Amino acid sequence: MTKAEGYAAMRDFFTALIQRKRAAAGTGDDRSDVLTALIHATDDGDRLSGTELISTVMLLMSAGQEPTVNLINNGVLALTAHPGQLALLREKPELAGSAVEEFLRYDPPVQLSTTRVAVEDVEVAGTVVPAGSIVALSIAAAGRDKEQFAGPDLLDITRADNPHLAFGHGIHHCVGAPLARVEGEIGIGMLIERFPRIGLACPRGDLRWRPTRIMRGLVELPVTLDTRAEAAS
């Protein structure tokens, strides 16, 4: 399936789902959920057009799923390469919050921002970005800025000062950031609690990354898991 075919299939799926939700409205079979609320915003308040409704739902689906999957995969991959950090997180699960922040900085699930337009001339490190220029910011590079982070190439789940840009900034800050953080903490925390030892099940060079420009995620992450507590010592 091509990207265009996948996009069309997703659009058709949500179009049919919206139709079913509308048909169920007022019958007692409809449930209060995000999609129903968006449909009401379209039908009752006329605040979203039909095209905007479909686009919003598709955005919520992709933005709410793929980056979180990448966050968990990239975080676990980083831990397999840093056994000392894995042992520390296993011994001190209360570090899950700062660990997720460090994963977001060290290998963010979204590598590039969506495109921006400079509204005025801006000078960056001696280079002037002219007004009207289209700009894409490297979130991954910002996370390794040695002027902002001490030891930027080191994974440190105890890092206290961690102003990464994984969720954007200002008016572009991700509205789903709190949920993504919780999902990362719970997902990685429970994985380590259940499987004290986690190892990479293939040579690191054999890992395949999805061919995307903005996202950074693995096609798959093969790992070995051991439930025995003594195996982690």
C-alpha positions in Angstrom: 0.0 0.0 0.0 1.3 3.4 -1.0 1.2 6.4 1.3 -1.6 7.9 -0.8 -3.6 4.7 -0.5 -3.0 4.5 3.2 -4.2 8.1 3.6 -7.3 7.4 1.5 -8.1 4.3 3.6 -7.8 6.2 6.8 -10.0 9.0 5.5 -12.6 6.5 4.3 -12.5 4.7 7.7 -13.1 7.9 9.7 -15.8 9.1 7.3 -17.7 5.9 7.8 -17.2 6.0 11.6 -18.5 9.6 11.8 -21.5 8.5 9.9 -22.2 5.7 12.3 -21.7 8.1 15.3 -24.1 10.6 13.8 -26.7 7.8 13.2 -26.4 6.7 16.9 -26.8 10.2 18.2 -29.9 10.5 20.4 -30.6 6.7 20.3 -28.9 5.9 23.6 -26.2 4.1 21.8 -23.9 7.1 21.4 -21.1 7.5 24.0 -19.3 10.5 25.2 -15.8 10.4 23.6 -13.5 12.8 21.7 -14.9 12.0 18.3 -18.5 12.5 19.5 -17.5 15.9 21.0 -15.9 16.9 17.7 -19.0 15.9 15.8 -21.1 18.0 18.1 -18.7 20.9 17.5 -19.4 20.5 13.8 -23.1 19.8 13.9 -24.3 22.0 16.8 -22.0 25.0 16.7 -20.9 24.9 13.1 -17.3 25.4 14.3 -15.7 22.7 12.1 -16.4 22.0 8.5 -16.7 18.4 7.4 -13.1 18.6 5.9 -11.8 20.1 9.1 -13.4 17.4 11.2 -11.9 14.6 9.1 -8.5 16.3 9.1 -8.6 16.9 12.9 -9.5 13.3 13.7 -6.7 11.9 11.4 -4.2 14.3 13.1 -5.3 13.1 16.5 -4.9 9.5 15.4 -1.4 9.8 14.0 -0.1 12.4 16.5 -1.4 10.5 19.4 -0.1 7.1 18.4 3.2 7.1 16.4 5.2 9.5 18.6 4.3 7.7 21.8 5.3 4.3 20.2 8.6 5.9 19.1 9.2 7.4 22.5 8.9 4.0 24.2 11.0 2.2 21.5 13.7 4.8 21.4 13.8 4.9 25.2 14.2 1.2 25.6 16.8 1.1 22.8 18.8 3.8 24.7 18.6 1.7 27.9 19.9 -1.4 26.2 23.0 0.6 25.1 23.4 2.0 28.7 23.1 -0.9 31.1 24.1 1.3 34.0 21.2 3.6 33.4 18.9 0.6 33.0 20.0 -0.8 36.4 19.5 2.6 38.0 16.0 2.9 36.7 15.2 -0.6 37.8 16.5 0.2 41.3 14.8 3.6 41.5 11.5 3.4 39.6 10.7 6.9 40.9 13.1 8.2 38.3 10.7 7.3 35.5 9.6 10.9 35.1 13.1 12.3 34.6 14.0 9.2 32.5 11.2 10.0 30.0 12.3 13.6 29.8 15.9 12.4 29.1 14.7 10.0 26.4 12.8 12.9 24.8 16.0 14.9 24.7 18.4 12.2 23.8 16.6 10.6 20.9 13.2 12.4 20.4 10.4 10.6 18.6 9.9 13.7 16.5 13.1 14.9 14.9 12.0 17.9 12.9 9.4 20.6 13.5 6.7 21.1 11.0 7.6 24.0 8.7 7.5 27.6 9.9 7.7 31.0 8.2 9.9 33.7 9.5 7.8 36.8 10.0 10.8 39.1 10.3 14.6 38.9 9.8 16.1 36.7 12.5 19.9 36.3 13.2 20.9 32.8 14.4 24.6 32.2 15.2 25.7 34.9 12.8 23.4 33.9 9.9 20.4 36.0 9.0 17.2 34.1 8.2 15.3 36.6 6.0 11.6 37.4 6.6 9.3 35.1 4.6 11.8 32.2 4.6 10.4 28.7 5.2 12.2 27.2 8.2 12.3 23.6 9.7 13.9 23.3 13.1 15.9 20.3 14.1 14.5 19.2 17.5 17.0 16.4 17.7 19.9 18.9 17.2 18.5 21.2 19.9 18.6 18.3 22.4 22.3 17.9 21.8 23.2 21.6 22.2 26.3 21.8 24.3 25.6 25.4 25.3 22.3 24.3 26.8 23.1 20.8 28.2 26.0 19.5 30.1 27.3 16.3 28.5 24.7 16.5 25.7 25.8 13.2 24.2 25.5 11.3 27.5 22.3 9.6 28.6 21.5 10.7 32.1 18.1 9.8 33.5 18.8 11.9 36.6 19.3 15.0 34.6 17.5 17.8 36.5 17.7 20.7 34.1 16.2 19.4 30.9 14.5 22.1 28.8 14.3 20.0 25.6 12.0 20.9 22.7 10.5 17.5 22.0 7.0 18.9 22.5 7.6 22.2 20.7 7.5 25.6 22.3 5.1 28.5 22.8 1.9 28.4 20.8 3.2 25.3 19.0 3.6 23.3 22.2 2.0 19.8 21.9 -1.4 19.7 23.6 -0.9 15.9 24.1 2.4 16.3 26.0 1.0 15.4 29.5 -0.6 12.2 28.1 2.5 11.3 26.2 4.6 11.7 29.3 2.3 9.5 31.4 2.2 6.8 28.6 6.0 6.8 28.5 6.4 6.5 32.2 3.8 3.7 32.6 4.9 1.8 29.5 8.6 1.8 30.2 8.2 1.5 33.9 5.9 -1.5 33.7 8.2 -3.2 31.1 11.2 -2.9 33.4 9.3 -4.0 36.5 8.0 -7.1 34.7 11.2 -7.9 32.8 14.2 -6.9 35.0 16.6 -7.7 32.2 16.1 -6.3 28.7 18.6 -6.8 25.9 18.8 -6.2 22.2 18.1 -9.3 20.3 20.0 -8.3 17.1 23.1 -6.4 16.1 22.5 -2.7 16.5 23.5 -2.1 12.9 20.6 -4.4 11.8 17.9 -2.1 13.2 15.8 -0.5 10.6 14.3 3.0 10.9 11.1 4.1 9.3 11.8 6.2 6.2 10.1 9.4 7.4 11.5 13.0 7.5 9.8 14.3 10.7 9.3 11.2 12.9 12.1 8.9 14.2 10.9 5.4 14.9 12.0 1.9 14.4 10.3 -0.6 12.1 10.6 -3.0 15.0 12.7 -3.4 18.2 13.6 -7.1 18.8 14.6 -7.6 22.4 15.3 -10.4 24.8 13.3 -10.4 28.1 13.9 -12.1 31.4 11.3 -12.2 34.2 13.8 -13.5 36.8 14.7 -10.9 39.3 18.1 -12.5 39.9 18.9 -12.1 36.2 19.1 -8.4 36.7 21.9 -8.5 39.2 
